[in-house]
Amino acid sequence: MVPNGWRTLPLEAVVKLKRGFDLPASKRVNGDVPVVGSAGISGWHNEVMVKGPGVVVGRAGAMGVATYVRQDFWPLNTSLFVEDFCGNDPRFIYSLLHCLDFSGYNSGAAQPMLNRNYIKAIRVILPDRLEQRAIAEVLGALDDKIAVNEQMAETGISLGRALLGEQLQGMTSEVPLGEVADLIYGKALPASQRRNGVTPVFGCTGQVGWHDVPLTATGCPVVGRKGANAGHVSWMSNPGWVIDTAFYAKPVSSMITHEVLYFLLESASIDALAADSAIPGVNRNVALRHRILIPGLENLRRFGDRARELLTVSVQAETESRTLAELRDTLLPKLISGQIRIKDAERAVEEVV
């Protein structure tokens, strides 16, 4: 049931969409203007094509993916951008487009393709501008907090890298990675075989799901073994399951903690070891022979305490962001459809923000 005062309109009466503009990577000039493609920001340029704030929707490839852009930007030709909001609130329009299911409007053959002429007749529910702004503010509060947490998480990792770099300015040793860590193959666990639980499942790109039993006895670094992210190092803070696209790493010395090992592996450029083939991969034996720098024992001990603190802060921020994102994704379709109203949503947000 549509709330009083809300209208049902075709999409073309709510926004005017236009195809983005070609800008090959070779022609981009380094600057502070985001270049936005079908899946979000894909680079930077020094020239503005569209004034912000704006909304971009994936046209080719990541079809239908909506991106909100706060600043002036350049939308690529793999996307559609909102040329005219028709008097509507831009952030609300982002939420509206984010909720629309465009999967039935694929006009592509080799790859997914969204044709703006096919979607202009989609019927959408539209509240008045005041209600739009209120909805946008509630959802925006969650998005803003998630963005802050993401920055906190990245800052923790960046500080750890910097501190390790400082320790490597003093007494160091260059040793084969195998004298520092063992790399253990993960085990296959298809999504269809995962059971609901609180055990994180990690692959070559980081966490990919949940399960109910762990494979590892502790939290540990995870190293991508094959695929485009071969050599990528991620941190699994609790005992978890590592699938067969990745290794999990264990220290072989009592002087090196799992947290220190994470930063050592991250600085070791393991991704450079990935074989140049159709499917990049890291050979375990080659990786264990790869020589890395490690600080002296006293510096290792001092760094270990800070590494633990920084990773804890980073994980806490990421965990809170996951909770906030789940709440946002629950509230979003209900607010957009009028199923719940602002006051109810505000109460839910106040409990977590």
C-alpha positions in Angstrom: 0.0 0.0 0.0 1.4 3.4 -1.1 1.5 5.9 1.8 -0.7 9.0 1.5 1.0 11.7 -0.6 3.3 9.3 -2.4 3.1 8.9 -6.1 3.7 6.1 -8.5 5.5 7.3 -11.6 7.6 6.0 -14.5 11.3 6.3 -14.0 11.7 8.8 -16.8 9.5 11.2 -14.9 11.7 11.0 -11.8 15.2 11.2 -13.4 16.8 11.8 -16.8 19.7 9.4 -17.5 22.5 10.0 -20.0 25.4 7.9 -21.2 28.8 8.7 -19.8 31.9 9.8 -21.7 34.8 7.9 -23.1 38.1 8.4 -21.2 40.8 5.7 -21.7 43.3 5.3 -18.9 46.1 6.5 -21.2 44.4 9.9 -21.6 43.8 10.6 -17.9 45.8 13.2 -16.2 46.4 12.8 -12.5 44.1 15.0 -10.5 41.4 15.0 -7.8 38.3 14.4 -10.1 36.9 10.9 -9.6 36.4 8.8 -12.8 33.3 6.7 -12.2 32.6 3.6 -14.2 29.9 0.9 -14.0 31.1 -0.5 -10.6 32.1 2.8 -8.9 35.3 5.0 -8.9 37.9 3.5 -11.2 40.5 6.2 -11.3 41.2 10.0 -11.2 41.5 12.8 -13.7 42.0 16.6 -13.7 39.0 17.6 -15.7 35.3 17.8 -14.6 32.6 16.5 -16.9 29.6 16.6 -14.5 28.9 18.8 -11.4 28.3 16.9 -8.2 26.6 15.6 -6.2 25.7 13.0 -8.8 24.5 9.5 -9.2 25.9 6.9 -11.7 24.4 3.6 -12.7 26.4 0.8 -14.3 25.5 0.4 -18.0 28.0 -2.2 -19.2 29.6 -4.9 -17.1 28.4 -4.2 -13.6 24.9 -3.5 -14.9 22.6 -1.6 -12.6 25.2 -0.9 -9.8 24.4 2.6 -8.4 27.1 4.9 -7.1 26.6 8.2 -5.2 29.3 10.8 -6.0 29.6 13.8 -3.6 31.9 15.9 -5.7 32.3 16.9 -9.4 33.2 13.9 -11.5 33.7 12.3 -14.8 31.2 9.4 -15.7 32.6 6.8 -18.1 30.8 5.5 -21.1 30.3 2.2 -19.3 27.8 4.0 -17.1 24.7 6.1 -17.1 24.6 9.2 -15.0 21.7 11.3 -13.8 21.6 14.4 -16.0 18.5 15.8 -14.4 17.1 14.9 -11.0 13.8 16.5 -11.9 13.6 18.4 -8.6 14.3 15.3 -6.5 16.8 14.8 -3.7 20.1 13.3 -5.3 20.9 11.1 -2.3 17.3 9.7 -2.2 17.5 9.0 -6.0 20.7 7.1 -5.3 18.9 4.9 -2.8 15.9 4.5 -5.2 18.1 3.4 -8.1 20.1 1.1 -5.7 16.9 -0.7 -4.9 15.7 -1.2 -8.4 16.2 -4.7 -9.9 17.6 -4.1 -13.4 18.4 -7.8 -14.1 15.4 -8.2 -16.4 16.5 -5.4 -18.7 19.8 -6.8 -20.0 20.2 -5.9 -23.7 23.7 -7.2 -24.1 25.0 -10.4 -25.6 28.7 -10.9 -24.8 28.4 -8.9 -21.5 25.5 -7.4 -19.5 24.2 -4.1 -20.9 21.7 -1.7 -19.6 19.8 0.4 -22.2 18.2 3.5 -20.7 15.4 3.4 -23.2 14.4 0.0 -21.8 14.1 1.1 -18.2 12.4 4.5 -18.5 8.9 3.0 -18.1 9.8 1.2 -14.8 7.2 2.3 -12.2 8.6 3.7 -9.0 7.1 5.0 -5.8 8.1 8.6 -5.0 7.5 10.5 -1.8 7.5 14.3 -1.6 10.8 16.2 -1.4 10.7 16.6 2.4 10.2 12.9 2.9 12.9 12.2 0.4 15.4 14.3 2.3 14.5 12.7 5.6 15.0 9.2 4.1 18.3 10.3 2.6 19.5 11.7 5.9 18.7 8.5 7.8 20.4 6.3 5.2 23.2 8.8 4.8 24.0 8.7 8.5 24.7 5.0 8.1 26.8 5.5 5.0 28.8 8.3 6.6 29.6 6.2 9.6 30.6 3.3 7.4 32.9 5.6 5.5 34.5 6.8 8.8 35.0 3.2 9.9 36.6 2.3 6.6 39.0 5.2 7.0 39.8 4.1 10.5 40.4 0.5 9.4 42.7 1.7 6.6 44.5 4.1 8.9 45.3 1.2 11.3 46.8 -0.8 8.5 48.7 2.2 7.2 50.2 3.0 10.6 51.3 -0.6 10.9 53.0 -0.5 7.6 54.8 2.7 8.5 55.9 1.3 11.9 57.3 -1.8 10.3 59.1 0.5 7.8 60.7 2.3 10.7 61.8 -1.0 12.3 63.4 -2.0 9.1 65.6 1.1 9.2 67.6 -0.4 12.0 69.2 -3.8 12.3 67.6 -6.2 9.8 68.1 -9.6 8.4 67.2 -10.9 4.9 65.9 -14.5 5.1 63.8 -16.9 3.1 60.2 -16.5 3.9 60.2 -20.2 4.9 62.4 -19.3 7.9 59.6 -17.0 9.1 56.4 -18.7 8.1 54.7 -21.8 6.7 52.1 -21.4 4.0 49.3 -24.0 4.4 46.8 -24.8 1.6 43.2 -24.0 2.3 40.4 -26.5 1.7 37.5 -26.3 -0.7 34.2 -25.2 0.8 31.7 -24.3 -1.9 29.0 -21.8 -1.0 26.4 -24.5 -1.2 28.1 -26.5 1.5 28.6 -23.6 4.0 26.3 -23.7 7.1 25.1 -20.7 9.0 27.5 -19.7 11.7 29.9 -17.1 13.0 33.1 -18.6 11.5 34.5 -16.3 8.8 35.3 -17.9 5.4 38.3 -16.4 3.6 39.6 -16.7 0.1 42.1 -14.9 -2.1 40.3 -11.5 -1.8 39.5 -11.6 1.9 36.3 -12.7 3.6 33.8 -14.3 1.3 31.2 -15.7 3.7 30.4 -17.6 6.9 30.4 -21.2 8.2 29.9 -23.0 11.5 33.3 -24.7 12.0 36.8 -23.3 11.6 39.7 -24.8 9.7 42.4 -22.8 11.6 43.0 -22.9 15.3 43.7 -19.1 15.5 43.4 -15.9 13.6 46.1 -15.6 11.0 47.2 -13.9 7.8 45.6 -15.3 4.6 47.5 -15.1 1.3 45.8 -15.3 -2.1 47.0 -18.4 -4.0 45.4 -18.2 -7.4 43.4 -15.8 -9.5 43.6 -12.1 -10.1 44.3 -11.5 -6.4 47.1 -14.0 -6.1 49.6 -12.8 -3.5 47.0 -10.5 -1.8 47.4 -10.6 2.0 44.4 -10.2 4.3 44.0 -10.5 8.0 41.6 -13.1 9.5 41.2 -12.0 13.2 39.5 -15.2 14.5 39.8 -18.9 13.8 38.2 -19.4 10.4 38.0 -21.4 7.2 40.4 -20.7 4.4 39.3 -22.0 1.0 41.5 -23.5 -1.6 42.2 -20.3 -3.5 44.4 -19.2 -0.7 47.0 -20.2 1.9 46.9 -19.5 5.6 50.2 -18.5 7.2 51.7 -19.7 10.5 54.8 -18.3 12.2 57.6 -20.8 12.5 59.4 -18.8 15.2 58.0 -18.0 18.7 59.5 -14.5 18.3 57.0 -13.7 15.5 53.3 -13.3 16.3 50.5 -13.8 13.8 50.0 -10.0 13.8 53.6 -9.3 13.0 53.6 -12.0 10.3 50.6 -10.2 8.6 52.6 -7.0 8.2 55.8 -8.9 7.2 53.9 -10.8 4.5 52.1 -7.6 3.3 55.5 -5.9 2.8 57.0 -8.9 1.0 55.6 -8.2 -2.5 54.3 -11.8 -2.8 51.9 -10.7 -5.5 55.0 -10.1 -7.7 55.6 -13.9 -7.6 52.3 -14.7 -9.3 53.0 -16.6 -12.5 52.4 -14.8 -15.7 49.7 -17.1 -17.1 46.0 -17.2 -18.0 45.2 -17.8 -14.3 47.9 -16.1 -12.1 49.0 -18.1 -9.1 51.6 -18.2 -6.3 53.7 -21.3 -6.2 54.1 -22.3 -2.5 57.8 -23.5 -2.9 58.7 -20.3 -4.8 57.1 -18.2 -2.1 58.9 -20.0 0.7 62.2 -19.4 -1.0 61.4 -15.7 -1.5 63.7 -13.5 0.6 62.3 -10.9 2.9 63.6 -8.4 5.4 62.8 -8.7 9.0 63.8 -6.4 11.9 66.1 -7.4 14.8 64.6 -9.4 17.7 64.1 -6.5 20.0 62.5 -4.4 17.4 60.3 -7.4 16.5 59.1 -7.6 20.1 58.2 -3.9 20.3 56.5 -4.0 16.9 54.4 -7.0 17.9 52.6 -5.0 20.6 51.7 -2.2 18.3 50.8 -4.6 15.4 48.2 -6.3 17.7 46.7 -2.9 18.8 46.4 -1.6 15.3 44.9 -4.7 13.8 42.4 -4.8 16.7 41.3 -1.2 16.0 41.0 -2.1 12.2 39.0 -5.2 12.8 36.6 -3.5 15.3 35.9 -0.7 12.7 35.3 -3.3 9.9 33.0 -5.3 12.2 30.9 -2.3 13.1 30.8 -1.3 9.4 29.4 -4.8 8.6 26.7 -4.4 11.2 25.8 -0.9 9.9 25.7 -2.1 6.3 23.3 -4.9 7.2 21.0 -2.4 9.0 21.2 -0.1 6.0 20.4 -2.8 3.5 17.4 -3.9 5.7 16.0 -0.4 6.1 16.6 0.7 2.5 13.9 -1.1 0.6 11.4 -0.6 3.4 12.0 3.1 3.5 11.9 3.5 -0.3 8.6 1.6 -0.5 7.0 3.3 2.5 6.8 0.0 4.4 8.3 1.7 7.4 8.4 5.4 8.2 11.2 7.7 9.2 10.6 7.7 13.0 10.9 3.9 13.1 14.1 4.0 11.0 15.6 6.8 13.1 15.1 4.8 16.2 16.9 1.8 14.6 19.8 4.0 13.5 20.1 5.7 16.9 20.7 2.4 18.5 23.9 1.7 16.5 25.3 5.2 15.5 
